Amino acid sequence: MTPIQPGTRIPSLSLRTREGGAFLDVDTDRLFGGKTVVLFGLPGAFTPTCSSAHVPRYEELYDAMRAQGVDEVICTSVNDAFVMDAWREAQAVDKVRFLADGNGTLAEALGLLVDKTALGFGRRSWRYSLLVRDGVVAQAFIEAEVEGDPYEVSDADTMLRHLGGAAPADILLFTKHGCGHCRRAKQALAEAGRPYTELPASPTTLRALPGAETTPQVYVNGAHLGGADELIAWLAG
């Protein structure tokens, strides 16, 4: 494997794929020209790491990357377009663009096509992410060529840090139906424009959480923050 390096222009190719319910040819000069694009490649649709971590995190951090001047985020894999469309729907992705590279044409041109026949996969893309500015690779995060499926440097957080951005805090709320303080916490988060995840709290859940007796219980980046008052104070600070 001889991967493409920073300072190298993306090869001029025409990729036969399918988008919006129709077959079309995607020209790489038009795809990358005059724009800043994050392109990330992965071994396969519906595979564990790709589905649980790689794609979801790029979707989560899409807006943060856009704020750093990225025009488009593209996910590519050596799968046919029907599989890629089904995967995109299963992942509920509506921001990241999926680009099927069914023949491995793009992966091969980037020096990132690998042999996975031992797994019954045939030829597939290696895992990587590229920052492409006006058709030229500005930065390349390519996983080490080792056995297995390494996932250390091509993740969305690494790319966002390189762009100079910071990931929004992961906020988790345990709430109960009809809880006024829960409504207050969610309203404060909405007014601050902060995304969050909400999970229902039961007596068993609350007993299992350290220091938790009432709702909401708020966690930020995995650390227990407290209730609605502590959340509002944290947002104000």
C-alpha positions as CSV (number, residue, x, y, z in Angstrom):
1,M,0.0,0.0,0.0
2,T,1.4,3.4,-1.1
3,P,-1.1,6.0,0.2
4,I,-1.5,9.4,-1.3
5,Q,0.5,12.1,0.6
6,P,-0.2,15.7,1.5
7,G,0.6,18.1,-1.3
8,T,-0.7,15.6,-3.9
9,R,-3.7,16.4,-6.1
10,I,-6.6,13.9,-6.1
11,P,-6.4,12.0,-9.4
12,S,-8.9,13.0,-12.1
13,L,-11.5,10.2,-12.2
14,S,-15.0,9.5,-13.2
15,L,-16.8,7.3,-10.7
16,R,-19.9,5.5,-11.8
17,T,-22.3,5.5,-8.8
18,R,-25.9,6.2,-7.9
19,E,-27.3,9.1,-5.9
20,G,-30.9,10.3,-5.5
21,G,-32.3,7.2,-7.1
22,A,-30.4,7.5,-10.3
23,F,-27.1,6.4,-11.8
24,L,-24.6,9.1,-12.5
25,D,-20.9,9.7,-13.1
26,V,-19.2,11.7,-10.4
27,D,-16.1,13.7,-11.6
28,T,-13.5,14.1,-8.9
29,D,-12.3,17.4,-10.3
30,R,-15.7,18.8,-9.8
31,L,-16.2,16.9,-6.5
32,F,-13.1,18.5,-4.9
33,G,-12.4,21.5,-7.0
34,G,-12.8,25.0,-5.4
35,K,-13.9,23.5,-2.1
36,T,-12.6,22.3,1.2
37,V,-13.7,18.6,1.7
38,V,-13.2,16.1,4.4
39,L,-13.1,12.6,2.8
40,F,-13.0,9.5,4.9
41,G,-12.8,6.0,3.7
42,L,-13.7,2.8,5.6
43,P,-13.7,-1.0,4.9
44,G,-17.4,-1.6,4.6
45,A,-21.0,-0.7,5.1
46,F,-22.7,-2.3,8.1
47,T,-19.4,-3.4,9.6
48,P,-19.0,-2.9,13.4
49,T,-16.5,-0.1,13.8
50,C,-17.7,1.7,10.7
51,S,-21.3,1.7,12.0
52,S,-20.8,2.2,15.7
53,A,-18.1,4.8,15.7
54,H,-16.6,6.1,12.4
55,V,-19.8,7.3,10.5
56,P,-21.8,8.4,13.6
57,R,-19.1,10.6,14.9
58,Y,-18.6,12.4,11.6
59,E,-22.3,13.0,11.4
60,E,-22.3,14.3,15.0
61,L,-19.3,16.7,14.3
62,Y,-20.4,17.7,10.8
63,D,-21.6,21.2,11.9
64,A,-18.5,21.8,14.0
65,M,-16.4,21.0,10.8
66,R,-18.5,23.3,8.7
67,A,-17.8,26.0,11.3
68,Q,-14.1,25.5,10.6
69,G,-14.6,26.1,6.8
70,V,-15.3,22.6,5.5
71,D,-17.8,22.7,2.7
72,E,-18.6,19.0,2.5
73,V,-17.9,15.8,4.4
74,I,-17.9,12.6,2.3
75,C,-17.8,9.0,3.3
76,T,-16.6,6.4,0.8
77,S,-16.4,2.7,0.8
78,V,-15.9,-0.1,-1.8
79,N,-19.6,-1.1,-1.7
80,D,-22.2,-0.8,-4.4
81,A,-24.5,2.2,-4.3
82,F,-27.6,0.3,-3.2
83,V,-25.7,-1.0,-0.1
84,M,-24.4,2.5,0.7
85,D,-27.9,4.0,0.4
86,A,-29.4,1.3,2.7
87,W,-26.6,1.9,5.2
88,R,-27.1,5.6,5.1
89,E,-30.8,5.2,5.9
90,A,-30.0,2.6,8.6
91,Q,-27.6,5.1,10.2
92,A,-30.1,8.0,9.9
93,V,-27.4,10.1,8.2
94,D,-28.5,13.3,6.5
95,K,-25.5,15.5,6.6
96,V,-22.5,13.4,5.6
97,R,-22.5,12.5,1.9
98,F,-22.1,8.8,1.0
99,L,-20.1,8.1,-2.1
100,A,-20.2,4.5,-3.3
101,D,-16.9,3.3,-4.8
102,G,-18.2,0.0,-6.0
103,N,-15.3,-0.8,-8.3
104,G,-12.7,0.5,-5.9
105,T,-11.6,3.0,-8.5
106,L,-11.1,5.9,-6.0
107,A,-9.5,3.8,-3.3
108,E,-7.0,2.4,-5.8
109,A,-6.2,5.8,-7.2
110,L,-5.5,7.0,-3.7
111,G,-3.2,4.0,-3.0
112,L,-5.7,2.8,-0.3
113,L,-7.2,-0.3,-1.9
114,V,-6.3,-3.4,0.1
115,D,-6.9,-7.1,-0.2
116,K,-9.4,-8.5,2.3
117,T,-10.1,-11.8,0.6
118,A,-9.0,-13.7,3.8
119,L,-12.1,-12.3,5.4
120,G,-14.3,-12.9,2.3
121,F,-14.5,-9.2,1.6
122,G,-12.4,-9.1,-1.6
123,R,-10.7,-5.8,-2.3
124,R,-11.7,-3.0,0.1
125,S,-10.7,0.5,1.1
126,W,-8.3,1.0,3.9
127,R,-9.5,3.2,6.8
128,Y,-8.4,6.8,6.4
129,S,-9.4,10.5,6.4
130,L,-8.2,13.2,4.1
131,L,-8.5,17.0,4.2
132,V,-8.7,18.2,0.6
133,R,-8.5,21.8,-0.3
134,D,-9.3,22.7,-4.0
135,G,-8.5,19.2,-5.1
136,V,-5.1,18.9,-3.2
137,V,-4.6,16.8,-0.1
138,A,-3.8,19.2,2.7
139,Q,-3.6,16.5,5.5
140,A,-3.8,12.7,5.5
141,F,-4.8,10.6,8.5
142,I,-4.2,7.1,7.4
143,E,-4.3,4.1,9.8
144,A,-1.1,2.1,10.3
145,E,-0.7,-0.8,8.0
146,V,-1.1,-3.5,10.6
147,E,-3.2,-6.7,11.0
148,G,-6.9,-6.2,11.8
149,D,-8.8,-3.0,11.5
150,P,-7.0,-0.2,13.2
151,Y,-9.0,2.9,14.2
152,E,-6.7,5.4,15.8
153,V,-6.2,8.5,13.6
154,S,-8.9,8.6,11.0
155,D,-11.7,9.5,13.5
156,A,-13.7,12.7,13.3
157,D,-12.3,14.1,16.6
158,T,-8.8,14.0,15.2
159,M,-9.8,15.7,12.0
160,L,-11.8,18.4,13.9
161,R,-8.8,19.1,16.2
162,H,-6.6,19.5,13.1
163,L,-9.1,22.0,11.7
164,G,-8.8,24.0,14.9
165,G,-12.2,23.2,16.3
166,A,-13.4,21.6,19.5
167,A,-16.1,19.0,19.8
168,P,-19.2,20.0,21.8
169,A,-19.6,18.5,25.2
170,D,-21.5,15.2,25.4
171,I,-24.5,15.9,27.6
172,L,-26.7,13.1,29.0
173,L,-29.9,13.7,30.9
174,F,-31.7,11.1,33.0
175,T,-35.3,12.4,33.2
176,K,-38.8,11.3,34.3
177,H,-42.1,12.1,32.6
178,G,-43.9,15.1,34.2
179,C,-40.7,16.3,36.0
180,G,-40.7,20.2,36.1
181,H,-37.0,20.4,36.8
182,C,-36.4,18.2,33.8
183,R,-38.4,20.6,31.6
184,R,-36.3,23.4,33.0
185,A,-33.0,21.7,32.2
186,K,-34.1,20.9,28.7
187,Q,-35.3,24.4,28.1
188,A,-32.0,25.8,29.3
189,L,-30.1,23.5,26.9
190,A,-32.4,24.4,24.0
191,E,-31.9,28.1,24.6
192,A,-28.1,27.6,24.7
193,G,-28.2,25.6,21.5
194,R,-26.6,22.6,23.2
195,P,-27.4,19.1,21.9
196,Y,-28.0,16.4,24.4
197,T,-29.1,12.8,24.9
198,E,-32.1,12.0,27.1
199,L,-32.7,8.7,28.8
200,P,-35.6,7.7,31.0
201,A,-34.8,7.3,34.7
202,S,-36.4,4.6,36.9
203,P,-36.0,4.0,40.6
204,T,-33.4,1.3,39.8
205,T,-31.5,3.7,37.5
206,L,-31.4,6.4,40.2
207,R,-30.2,3.9,42.8
208,A,-27.4,2.8,40.5
209,L,-26.2,6.4,39.8
210,P,-23.8,7.9,42.4
211,G,-25.4,10.6,44.4
212,A,-28.6,10.5,42.4
213,E,-32.0,10.6,44.1
214,T,-34.0,13.1,42.0
215,T,-34.4,14.0,38.3
216,P,-32.9,15.3,36.1
217,Q,-29.5,13.8,36.6
218,V,-27.0,15.4,34.3
219,Y,-23.7,14.0,33.0
220,V,-21.2,16.0,30.9
221,N,-18.5,14.2,29.1
222,G,-19.1,11.2,31.3
223,A,-18.8,13.1,34.6
224,H,-21.7,13.6,37.0
225,L,-22.7,17.3,37.0
226,G,-25.8,17.2,39.2
227,G,-29.4,18.4,38.6
228,A,-31.1,21.3,36.8
229,D,-29.6,24.0,39.0
230,E,-26.0,22.7,38.4
231,L,-26.6,22.4,34.7
232,I,-27.9,26.0,34.4
233,A,-24.9,27.3,36.4
234,W,-22.6,25.3,34.1
235,L,-24.2,26.7,31.0
236,A,-23.9,30.2,32.4
237,G,-20.2,29.8,33.2
